Amino acid sequence: MNDDAVVAPFALPGPASDRETATGWARWRSTRHAFVPAPRLAAGEYGKLGPRRRGLYDLHRAATHANLTFQETPMGAAVSRVMWSRLQSNALKHHPTTRAGLMITGGGYQGKTETACEVAAAFEDQWLDLHQQVNPHTVPGTRDLWATVAYVQTPVTATPKSVCEAILDFYGAPHVKRTLAQLVAAVRTSLYEHCTKVLILDDVSRLRMHREADRDALDLLRSLMSMHVTLVLIGVGIPQSGLLGDGASGRWALPPQSGDEQATQTQRRFDLVELGPFRYDSPTQIAAWATHLAGVETQLRLLRAAPGMLTDGTMPEYLFRRTGGVVGLLERLIEDGCAHAIDTSAERLDIDLLDGVDINLGAVPGRDRTAAEIPNVPPRTPADTGRTRPRTRRNTVFDDKGTPNASPGSA
C-alpha cells in the first residue's frame, strides 16, 4: 500500500486550550472534536513500512491513545439530560426571576467536568447559531465580545475577592487594587456585556463552609444568579461539604422548617445530580461496563488486537477490579497499557501485560488531594500483580490414613 496513505495528517500539541479564559474556551469548543486518530493497520501492513513511516505511525497512534474520545456513560447521560434541560429552559425565560442552578457531584476522575463542559459547549453551539453568531448586546461601533459560557476554577483559598478575580480573569478584565464592591460590579458588567448565559464553577468543594470567607463567597455566587445566568457548580462530595445547607445544619435534603428559611436558600435554588462510577452488581450494570469497554476497544491501534480484547473472558471483571469502575482510572490504565504494549512489541492488551502497569496518579497539577479531587486507586490483589496466591494447605487431621502396619514381633 502507499506509505503516504498511512500517516493521516495530525498535529503535535500546540499551545494548550486553557478553558479558564474566554479565548481558550472558544478555541477548545471549536476544536474539541477535530483530532484525527491513526488509521488501522494489520501487522503485515505495518511491517512493509519504511523506518520513517513506521516511526510516524507509532507517534500517531501514541497520540491516538493519549486522546481517547470522551464516551458518554449511562451516568453521564443522565446528568447531561438534566443539565441540557436546565440551560435551555433558563436561557429562554423572559421573566426577571432568579434562574435555578445545578450542582454536579461525584468522585474524582469520574468525568464530571468533561460531561458538563461538553453539554455547555453543545448549548453554546446551538445558542450562537440561533443568534447567527452575533451578540445581541453588542453596541454599534464596538467590538463584538461574546462568551455564552464562562468556565472558572474555584481558587484553592476562596474568598469573595478571589472568586471575583477568577471570573474577571476569564474575560481578561482588569481587577488590580479594586475593592470588593468594585469587583462585584465588574463581574456583573462582564456577565452582561459578554451575554453570558452559563457560569461553570469547577471544584466548588474547595469551599469550606466552616470558614466565614468561604460562606461569603457562596453568598456572592448566589447573588450572581440574579443576573439571569445559570450557575453550574461542580465538586466532589457536595452533600457532605455543607454547600446545600450553608454549613449551618448540614440538612441538605430535609424540607424547609419554621425558622430555618436562611439555611434553605441554596437548596431552593439548586438541583443536585450525581455522576457516579460504573457498578458491577447486576447483569444490566455489567452489560453497561462491557459496552463502555467495547467503545474504548474500537479506538485502540494495536497491531495484534483482536475483537473482544477488552470484553471477552475475565477481562471486564479484571479491568473493573483495577479501576473500581472509574472512567478516568480506566483511561489511564488503557493509555499506559497501550504504550507498554507498543514498547514491548506485544501489540495487544491482556491481563499479564496490564499486571505490569501501575495506575500512579501522583501529584496532579491543579488537583487538590485534600478535597478528594484525586481518587484513591483500588489496591492491587495478588492476581493483579502477576503473583500467584499462596496455596492453602488442606487440613488433614481427620483424614483416614488406614490401618497402621503391625510392629515387628507383635502377635
Phi, psi and omega in degrees: 000161182290124181300326183295337181278350185281316187266100178290150179300128173209154184247139170292153185303129173266211176301130182296142176282104181277105183290354181272012171230154181299318179294316180295319178298315181298321179294315179296316182300319184280344183240009190294339179244022188271345185294135179256115181290164179294148176290161178276136176228141171279164182301322180295318178294320179297321181293339180275353181284150173286168183303318182292314180296325178294318178296320178293321180293319177299321179294320181293318180285334172296320176295324179296316181289334179278348182231049179301138181298135178292120182259135177283129177263164176303324179290319179293324179297322179295318177295319181299319180298316180295315183294316181299316179299318181293315181298313183294315181298313181295321182293335183266359179289138175258341183285145180279052181256161178293131180279132177294143181257185183220137173243130179246118183242168181152175180284171178291150176066024181257007173089018181297310184295314182294323178296312181295318181293322179295317178296315180297320179294318178296321176297317180295320176304313181293318183295318178296320180294321179297327181262013178054037175066018182244127180293119182294344180267001185295135176268131180307134178090000179246168181290138181276093179259127183215126176220088183298326181239134173243125181247123186226137173271134176295128177302146181301317173254097189271129170225163176307321181291316183292326177293316176300317181296322178296320178293316180294328176298325178300318181275352184074026182271143180290148179210014183288136175056047176245147176286168180299318180299320178292323179294316179298317179297321179293322177296313179299319179296317180295318179299319182287311185294331178269005178054043182285129179253338184227126175243111180261124176246109184271158179054043182291344178291354172292340175291124179253113189289353176277353179260132183298319181298323180290324176294323177295324178295321178294321176300321178298315181297320178298324180293333180289340180294339177285356178271018179063036178247137174276116182268122179245115180255131182239133180192169179265128174061045182300318180302329181272351186277343183092358183298323184280346178240017181060016177075359185277308184242343182074006183270083185273342184250354183277150177292156180303142178240161180299132180082001183242025185298320184296324182286354181249008183298318180289321180303318185288341186255350184232145166257143180252126174234147183245136174247103184259180179280173171294154175245164182224041188252351183212161178304322180295317180291321178295319178296322178295321178295317179296322178296320178295318179297322178297322177295321176295318183301322182294343182269349186278146182237065177254138191292331183249021178288133179247153176305135181087011183303323181255355188241349183268158173062224182266005183299316178302317179294320179298312181296324178293319180295324181286333188243349183067017180078011180274121188296325180294322178290323176298315180300318179295316181296316181292317180299311180292325178295320178295319178299319179293321180295323178287317182297324183266001182065015176291320174059027172198161179256132172215176185296319181300317180291316182291337175301333181271006182248121177269145171264099184243103182280333176057212178262099182278124180302136177081000180252139181254104182295328181292339177263015178064026178283342175249117186285160172281130179283132180306137179297145181274135179270166177306324180292330181284338184261006178084356179270139179283146178293143178299134182288134180271126180288136179283137178289119184251012185301320186261014178289145176274110184269007179086177180281124181296148178296145178293142180285153183301136174088359180282155181281000000 
